[in-house]
Amino acid sequence: MHQIETVPKTDSKPASNTKLQTDVPLLTETHLSLDFWLKKTSQTGQPLLSRTDITQLNRHLIETLPDMVDIFAAPAFYRDVEIRKLIKAVSHPSTNPRYDNKGEPLSAQHWQQLEQKLALSKLAAEVPLQFALVTTRSKVRTFPTNEPVFSSITDHKLDRFQETALFPGEAVQVLHQSADQQWAFVRNYHYSGWVELKHIAQTEKSVAQQYVSSDDFILVTGATAMTNVTPEMPAASAVQLEMGVKLPRVRQHAPVVNGQ
């Protein structure tokens, strides 16, 4: 659940002098100006909700929407039938025709091979709940594979195995691993799916909870931001952060961090 932050008013116009070309209905170049939208509200620069209001709204969403969960309120263990149900709700053969990137239809054997990647037979009777923090933007997939799948032979614009994405700093439950142990089935506050292990860092529940609930944080309000290039720590070097990413601020640290 993200905090709502206000953005200071600035004069913002499209940087390019080229004529806008778009297939978005009714979109004009005027709509790309920040002032166009700021002039439509009488509360420019004012908080929309207080911190208490935000907390109450987030709690209301979790209590009323079936797909919203408080991942930190879950029990210490899941039963195997619960994990199996969560996985099969996402990872199952489509009832519609699907094609690979060569235009070949996915056969029954292909679907069986994908289901074998789920390693459902390896589920223990009780699965201890583990947590992780997302370290780099990651794709959430229908099956534990980067293999694209399409709904037609000619249209390759929409990969049907692409569910959503996770962003740095988000916390997830880690519920299972794929047969090749390269993917994890994870659950965040509104979605479940398969994520490559290289994009997450497993940690204790208390660490993950403290990380995402910090009251002293930095929020990315621009389109993107990048972390510093840090040769001594490649995993944290030049990491792309999108608008809305929230990271806790470190107030006290050594004068030299990673050689800088």
C-alpha positions in Angstrom: 0.0 0.0 0.0 1.7 3.2 -1.1 1.6 6.5 0.7 0.0 9.4 -1.1 2.4 12.2 -1.7 1.9 15.7 -3.1 4.0 16.9 -6.0 5.0 20.6 -6.1 3.6 22.6 -9.0 5.9 23.2 -11.8 5.6 24.4 -15.4 5.9 21.3 -17.4 5.7 21.1 -21.2 6.7 18.4 -23.7 10.4 18.8 -24.4 10.2 17.8 -28.0 9.1 20.2 -30.8 8.0 17.3 -32.9 4.3 16.8 -33.6 2.7 14.4 -31.3 1.9 11.0 -32.9 -0.3 8.7 -30.9 -3.0 6.1 -31.4 -4.5 6.9 -28.0 -8.1 8.2 -28.6 -8.7 11.9 -27.9 -5.1 12.5 -26.6 -3.6 15.8 -27.6 -0.3 17.4 -26.9 -2.0 19.7 -24.3 -2.7 16.6 -22.2 1.1 16.0 -21.8 1.5 19.3 -19.8 1.4 19.1 -16.0 -0.4 22.4 -15.8 -3.3 21.1 -17.8 -4.1 18.7 -15.0 -3.2 21.0 -12.1 -5.7 23.6 -13.4 -8.5 21.1 -13.1 -8.3 21.0 -9.3 -8.8 23.6 -6.6 -6.6 21.6 -4.2 -3.3 21.9 -6.0 -0.5 21.2 -3.6 -2.8 20.0 -0.8 -2.7 16.5 0.7 -5.6 14.4 -0.5 -5.7 12.2 2.6 -4.0 12.3 6.0 -1.8 9.5 7.1 -4.7 8.2 9.3 -7.0 8.3 6.3 -4.6 6.4 4.1 -4.2 3.7 6.8 -7.9 3.3 7.1 -8.4 3.2 3.3 -5.8 0.6 2.9 -7.3 -1.5 5.6 -10.8 -1.1 4.1 -9.4 -2.4 0.7 -7.9 -5.4 2.3 -11.1 -6.3 4.1 -13.4 -5.8 1.2 -11.5 -6.8 -2.0 -10.9 -10.6 -2.3 -7.6 -10.2 -4.2 -6.1 -7.8 -1.6 -4.2 -9.4 1.3 -2.0 -8.2 4.2 0.9 -10.5 3.5 2.3 -9.9 7.0 -0.9 -11.1 8.7 -0.6 -14.6 7.2 0.0 -17.7 9.4 3.5 -19.0 9.8 2.6 -22.1 7.7 0.5 -22.8 4.7 -1.0 -26.2 4.0 0.0 -27.8 0.7 -3.6 -27.7 -0.6 -3.6 -23.9 -0.1 -0.4 -23.4 -2.0 -1.5 -25.8 -4.8 -4.8 -23.8 -5.1 -3.0 -20.5 -5.4 -0.5 -21.8 -8.0 -3.2 -23.6 -10.1 -5.3 -20.4 -10.1 -2.5 -18.7 -12.0 -0.7 -21.6 -13.8 -3.1 -23.6 -15.8 -3.5 -24.4 -19.5 -5.5 -21.8 -21.4 -8.9 -22.8 -22.9 -8.1 -20.6 -25.9 -5.6 -21.3 -28.6 -2.1 -20.2 -27.7 1.0 -19.9 -30.0 4.8 -19.7 -29.4 7.0 -17.1 -30.9 7.4 -19.3 -34.0 3.7 -19.3 -34.6 3.3 -22.9 -33.6 0.2 -23.8 -31.5 0.9 -25.0 -28.0 0.2 -28.7 -27.9 -1.1 -30.8 -24.9 2.5 -32.0 -24.5 3.7 -28.5 -24.3 1.2 -27.6 -21.6 2.3 -30.8 -19.7 5.9 -29.7 -19.8 5.0 -26.3 -18.4 3.0 -27.9 -15.6 6.0 -30.1 -14.8 8.0 -26.9 -14.1 5.6 -26.1 -11.2 7.1 -29.0 -9.2 3.8 -29.4 -7.3 4.7 -32.9 -6.2 7.5 -31.4 -4.1 5.2 -29.5 -1.9 5.5 -30.5 1.7 2.3 -31.0 3.8 3.1 -27.8 5.6 4.9 -25.0 3.8 6.7 -22.5 6.1 6.0 -18.9 5.1 9.1 -17.0 3.8 9.5 -13.4 2.8 11.6 -11.5 0.3 12.2 -8.0 -0.9 12.3 -7.1 -4.6 15.7 -5.8 -5.6 15.2 -5.1 -9.3 12.1 -4.6 -11.4 10.8 -8.1 -12.3 8.2 -9.7 -14.5 5.5 -11.8 -12.8 4.8 -14.7 -15.0 2.0 -17.3 -15.5 4.5 -20.1 -15.6 8.1 -20.2 -14.4 9.5 -19.4 -17.9 10.4 -16.4 -19.9 9.0 -18.1 -23.0 6.5 -15.8 -24.7 3.1 -17.1 -25.6 0.6 -15.3 -27.9 -3.1 -15.5 -28.7 -2.6 -15.4 -32.5 0.0 -16.3 -35.0 0.5 -12.7 -36.2 0.0 -10.5 -33.1 3.1 -10.6 -30.9 2.4 -7.4 -29.0 0.9 -9.1 -25.9 2.7 -11.9 -24.2 -0.1 -13.9 -22.5 2.2 -15.3 -19.9 3.1 -11.8 -18.6 0.9 -11.1 -15.6 2.2 -7.9 -14.0 5.5 -6.5 -12.6 7.1 -6.0 -9.2 9.3 -3.1 -8.3 12.3 -2.6 -6.0 11.4 -2.3 -2.4 8.2 -4.3 -2.5 7.8 -7.2 -0.1 6.5 -10.6 -1.2 5.7 -13.9 0.4 7.8 -16.7 -1.1 5.6 -19.9 -1.3 7.3 -22.3 -3.6 10.1 -22.9 -6.1 10.1 -24.2 -9.7 11.5 -27.6 -10.7 14.8 -25.9 -11.9 14.9 -23.8 -8.7 15.4 -20.6 -10.8 11.9 -19.2 -10.1 9.8 -18.5 -7.0 6.0 -18.4 -6.7 5.4 -15.2 -4.8 2.4 -13.3 -3.4 2.3 -9.6 -2.8 -0.6 -7.5 -1.6 -2.6 -7.9 -4.7 -1.1 -10.5 -7.0 0.5 -13.9 -7.2 2.8 -15.4 -9.9 6.3 -16.6 -10.8 9.4 -14.4 -10.4 13.0 -15.2 -11.2 14.9 -15.6 -8.0 17.6 -13.3 -9.2 15.2 -10.4 -8.7 14.4 -10.9 -5.0 16.4 -11.2 -1.8 14.9 -13.5 0.9 14.9 -12.1 4.4 13.1 -12.4 7.8 9.5 -11.3 8.1 10.5 -8.5 10.6 13.1 -7.1 8.2 10.7 -7.0 5.2 7.9 -5.5 7.3 10.2 -2.8 8.8 11.6 -2.0 5.3 8.2 -1.4 3.6 6.6 0.4 6.6 9.4 2.9 7.3 8.1 6.4 8.1 11.3 8.0 6.9 11.5 7.2 3.2 12.3 8.5 -0.3 9.5 8.3 -2.9 10.2 8.5 -6.6 7.9 11.1 -8.1 9.6 11.4 -11.6 9.1 8.9 -14.4 12.3 7.1 -13.5 15.4 7.4 -11.4 18.6 5.4 -11.2 20.8 4.4 -8.3 24.5 5.4 -8.5 26.9 3.2 -10.4 28.6 1.2 -7.7 31.3 -1.2 -8.9 31.8 -2.6 -5.4 28.2 -3.7 -5.2 26.9 -4.5 -8.7 23.5 -5.7 -7.5 22.8 -2.2 -6.2 24.5 -0.4 -9.2 22.4 1.5 -11.8 19.1 0.0 -10.6 16.1 1.6 -12.3 13.4 2.9 -10.0 10.0 3.9 -11.4 7.5 6.5 -10.2 5.9 5.4 -7.0 8.8 3.3 -5.7 9.3 3.9 -2.0 12.6 3.2 -0.3 13.6 3.8 3.4 16.1 6.5 3.9 19.4 5.7 5.6 20.2 8.6 7.9 23.4 7.3 9.5 26.2 5.7 7.4 29.9 5.6 7.1 31.6 8.6 5.4 32.6 6.3 2.5 30.1 3.9 1.2 31.3 1.2 -1.3 34.4 3.3 -2.1 32.5 6.5 -2.7 
